[in-house]
Amino acid sequence: MPAPREPDLHSSGIDLAPGRKGRNLWSSATMEPVLSRILAHTYHQAMDWSLVLISQGIESTIEPPNEGEGWGLLVSPQDYERALESIAQYRAENPGWPWQQRWSRAAVVFDWASLAWVLLLGLFFRLGSQPGIPSLGQMDNLAVNQGQWWRLLTAIWLHADLGHLASNAAVGFILLALTMGRYGSGLGLFASYLAGFGGNLAVYWLASPTHRSLGASGMVMGSLGLLAAQSVSLWTKGPHARKSLFAGTIGGLMLFVLLGLTPGTDVLAHLGGFVSGLVLGGLASLTLAHGQRRLPDLAAGLLFALWVIVPWWLALSRLQP
């Protein structure tokens, strides 16, 4: 008795929407569509759309150029219309941001706007060289205990010396750029800043009453935590998605051990920032739908500016004439 043969597949061209083409793969045995193909212009576009579909619980397979056509996504006919709607919504809500640049073949966005953060660090380093400024802005548990809460934020912008500044700026530039690319420029920046605040809060709660510190390392570790938690929303998307979640989390933990537990550094601030980043990243991944972050992103950017200006205004208001 001959072995059963796989059904032969052939394609039939169809219009998906104005400006886009696609086709169905048909079984010659049943004459029913097996898979529907959504055409993409490039591999990067196919990768982007694939991530969008994963976030909506739609499984897809990236197919290389075939028969003179571009790259494509293969989805089940039952998910076809919903996939088109998800992609159309994503394209409408993500017109592009000139500072963001996609790296290589990976679905990674690098936001060069993080250079503005590095510039701010340099400006505050210059400010911190003025007499009396470090004592007003550095993390001081005794002063915070007396009501000077703004030190939990102003200490992020101060550094002990040029080497301290350079190390935080170099690592932070990369991690913050990836965080801003993943969550949005405003959301990524403000969430990392809040994580730095969480790091200093951990120092206030757990360190000795006379503890003093300064630096942006808690914020840098917060960015790492945000990156490690970026796939929390995939937990309910199936076993393959969970593998990506576990891989990202374990990778983030390994990087934290490498970068955050260096002897002689403020480990409490690093740990507090990293854990805060994990929590904030998980909340953002669960509550903010992909491609629907323009208004929250703008609001977060404004809040970031406010949270920089107000604490420093309070700190400098205590400067003796």
C-alpha positions in Angstrom: 0.0 0.0 0.0 1.6 3.3 -1.1 2.4 5.9 1.6 0.0 8.9 1.6 1.4 12.0 -0.2 1.5 15.5 1.1 -1.2 17.6 -0.6 0.2 19.7 -3.5 0.0 23.4 -3.0 -0.5 26.1 -5.6 -1.1 29.8 -5.2 -3.8 32.1 -6.4 -3.2 35.9 -6.4 -5.6 38.1 -4.5 -5.8 41.8 -3.5 -5.3 42.4 0.2 -5.8 46.1 0.3 -4.9 49.1 -1.9 -1.2 49.1 -2.5 -0.7 45.5 -1.1 -0.8 42.1 -2.8 -1.1 38.7 -1.3 -2.0 35.1 -2.2 -3.5 32.0 -0.7 -1.8 28.6 -0.7 -4.3 26.0 -1.8 -4.4 22.3 -1.3 -5.1 20.6 -4.6 -6.5 17.6 -2.7 -9.2 19.6 -0.9 -9.2 22.9 -2.9 -9.3 24.7 0.4 -6.8 27.4 1.5 -4.1 26.1 3.8 -2.3 29.3 4.4 -2.7 33.0 3.5 0.3 35.0 2.5 0.7 38.7 3.4 3.4 40.4 1.3 6.1 42.7 2.9 8.6 44.9 1.1 11.6 43.9 3.1 12.8 41.3 5.7 12.8 44.0 8.4 9.1 44.9 7.6 8.2 41.2 7.7 9.9 40.9 11.1 8.1 44.0 12.4 4.7 42.7 11.3 5.5 39.3 12.7 6.1 40.8 16.2 2.9 42.8 15.8 1.0 39.6 15.1 2.6 37.7 18.0 1.5 40.5 20.3 -2.1 39.9 19.1 -1.8 36.1 19.5 -1.6 35.4 15.8 1.0 32.8 14.7 2.9 33.6 11.5 5.8 32.3 9.5 8.2 34.5 7.6 8.6 33.3 4.0 11.5 34.5 1.8 10.9 36.1 -1.6 9.2 33.7 -3.9 8.2 33.8 -7.6 9.4 37.4 -8.0 7.5 38.6 -5.0 8.8 40.1 -1.8 9.0 38.7 1.7 5.8 37.4 3.1 4.0 36.3 6.3 2.1 33.0 6.2 -1.0 33.0 8.5 -4.0 30.7 8.8 -7.0 31.8 6.7 -9.0 32.1 10.0 -6.5 34.8 11.2 -6.1 36.5 7.9 -8.5 39.4 8.2 -7.5 40.1 11.8 -3.8 40.0 10.8 -4.5 42.6 8.1 -6.3 44.8 10.6 -3.5 44.6 13.2 -0.8 45.4 10.6 -2.9 48.3 9.2 -3.3 49.7 12.7 0.4 49.4 13.5 1.4 51.2 10.2 -1.1 54.0 10.9 0.2 54.5 14.4 3.9 54.2 13.7 4.8 56.7 10.9 8.4 56.6 12.0 10.8 58.7 14.1 14.0 59.9 12.4 16.2 59.4 15.5 15.3 55.7 15.6 17.4 53.3 13.5 16.9 49.5 13.1 20.0 47.4 13.6 21.0 44.6 11.2 18.5 41.8 10.8 17.2 41.9 14.4 14.0 43.5 15.4 15.9 46.0 17.5 15.4 49.8 17.4 18.3 52.0 18.5 17.0 55.5 19.5 19.8 58.1 19.0 17.8 60.6 21.0 19.5 59.1 24.0 22.4 61.3 23.1 20.3 64.1 24.7 20.5 62.3 28.0 24.3 62.0 27.7 24.4 65.7 27.0 22.4 66.4 30.1 24.8 64.3 32.1 27.6 66.5 30.9 25.8 69.7 31.7 25.0 68.5 35.2 28.6 67.4 35.6 29.7 70.9 34.8 27.1 72.2 37.3 28.3 69.8 39.9 31.8 71.3 39.7 30.5 74.5 41.3 31.1 74.9 45.0 28.3 73.7 47.2 26.3 72.0 44.5 27.3 68.3 45.2 26.4 68.7 48.8 22.9 70.0 47.9 22.1 67.3 45.3 23.9 64.1 46.3 22.1 61.2 47.9 22.3 61.7 51.7 20.1 59.5 53.9 20.2 61.9 56.8 19.0 64.8 54.6 16.3 62.7 52.9 15.1 61.7 56.4 14.7 65.4 57.2 12.4 65.9 54.2 14.8 66.6 51.3 13.2 64.0 49.1 14.5 65.6 45.9 17.9 64.2 46.5 16.5 60.8 45.3 16.4 62.4 41.9 19.1 65.1 41.8 21.7 62.5 42.8 21.2 60.7 39.5 22.7 63.7 37.6 25.8 64.1 39.8 29.1 62.2 39.4 32.3 62.1 41.5 34.8 62.5 38.6 35.2 62.3 34.9 35.8 58.6 34.9 32.6 58.0 36.9 30.7 60.1 34.4 32.3 58.4 31.4 31.5 54.8 32.5 27.8 55.6 33.2 27.4 57.7 30.0 29.0 55.0 27.8 26.9 52.0 29.1 23.8 54.1 29.7 23.9 55.6 26.2 23.5 52.1 24.6 21.0 50.6 27.1 18.9 53.7 27.2 18.8 54.0 23.4 17.6 50.4 23.2 15.0 51.0 26.0 13.7 54.2 24.2 13.6 52.3 20.9 11.5 49.5 22.5 9.1 51.5 24.7 9.2 54.9 22.9 11.5 57.9 23.4 9.5 59.6 26.2 8.2 56.4 27.9 11.6 54.7 27.8 13.4 57.7 29.2 10.9 58.5 32.0 10.6 54.8 33.0 14.4 54.5 33.3 14.5 57.7 35.3 11.8 56.3 37.6 13.9 53.1 38.0 16.9 55.3 39.0 14.6 56.9 41.6 13.7 53.4 42.8 17.4 52.6 43.1 18.0 55.5 45.3 14.9 54.7 47.3 16.3 51.2 48.0 19.5 52.9 49.2 17.5 55.1 51.5 15.6 52.2 52.9 18.4 49.6 53.2 21.7 51.5 53.6 23.1 53.0 56.7 21.5 56.3 58.0 24.8 58.1 57.1 25.1 56.7 53.6 25.9 59.2 50.8 26.1 58.5 47.1 25.6 59.9 43.6 25.6 58.8 40.0 23.3 57.6 37.2 24.2 53.9 37.6 20.8 53.1 39.2 19.1 54.6 36.1 21.4 52.7 33.8 20.5 49.4 35.6 16.9 50.4 35.4 17.2 50.5 31.6 18.6 47.0 31.7 15.7 45.9 33.8 13.2 47.4 31.4 14.9 45.6 28.5 14.8 42.3 30.3 11.1 42.7 31.0 10.0 43.9 27.6 8.4 40.5 26.6 6.3 39.9 29.7 3.1 40.3 27.5 4.2 37.2 25.6 3.5 35.0 28.6 0.0 34.1 27.4 1.0 33.8 23.7 2.1 30.2 23.8 5.2 28.1 24.6 7.4 29.6 21.8 6.7 33.1 23.0 7.5 32.1 26.6 10.9 30.9 25.5 11.6 34.4 24.2 10.5 35.8 27.5 12.7 33.5 29.6 15.7 34.0 27.3 15.4 37.8 27.5 15.0 37.7 31.3 17.9 35.4 31.9 20.1 37.5 29.5 19.2 40.6 31.5 20.1 39.0 34.8 23.4 37.8 33.4 24.2 41.3 32.2 23.2 42.7 35.6 25.6 40.4 37.3 28.3 41.5 35.0 27.7 45.2 35.1 25.8 45.8 38.4 27.7 43.8 40.9 31.2 45.2 40.4 33.1 45.5 43.7 33.4 49.0 45.0 30.2 50.2 43.4 26.8 51.1 44.9 25.3 47.6 44.6 22.1 48.6 46.5 21.4 51.4 44.0 22.1 49.0 41.1 19.9 46.3 42.4 17.1 48.7 43.3 17.2 50.2 39.8 17.3 46.9 38.1 14.3 45.5 40.0 12.4 48.8 39.5 13.1 48.5 35.8 11.8 44.9 35.8 8.6 46.0 37.5 8.0 49.0 35.3 8.9 47.1 32.1 6.4 44.3 33.0 3.7 46.8 33.7 4.3 48.7 30.5 4.4 45.5 28.4 1.1 44.4 29.9 -0.8 47.6 29.8 0.4 49.4 26.7 -0.6 47.9 23.3 2.0 47.8 20.6 1.8 50.8 18.4 -0.6 52.7 20.7 1.9 54.8 22.7 2.1 58.2 21.0 0.1 60.1 23.6 1.5 58.3 26.6 5.0 58.8 25.1 4.5 62.5 24.9 3.1 62.7 28.4 6.0 60.7 29.8 8.5 63.1 28.0 6.8 66.1 29.7 6.8 64.4 33.1 10.5 63.6 32.7 11.3 67.2 32.1 9.2 68.2 35.1 10.8 65.7 37.3 14.2 67.0 36.4 13.4 70.7 36.8 11.4 70.7 40.0 13.8 68.7 42.2 16.8 70.8 41.0 14.8 74.0 41.6 14.2 72.8 45.2 17.8 71.9 45.7 19.2 75.1 44.3 16.8 77.2 46.3 18.8 76.2 49.4 22.0 77.5 47.9 23.3 80.3 50.2 23.9 83.6 48.4 
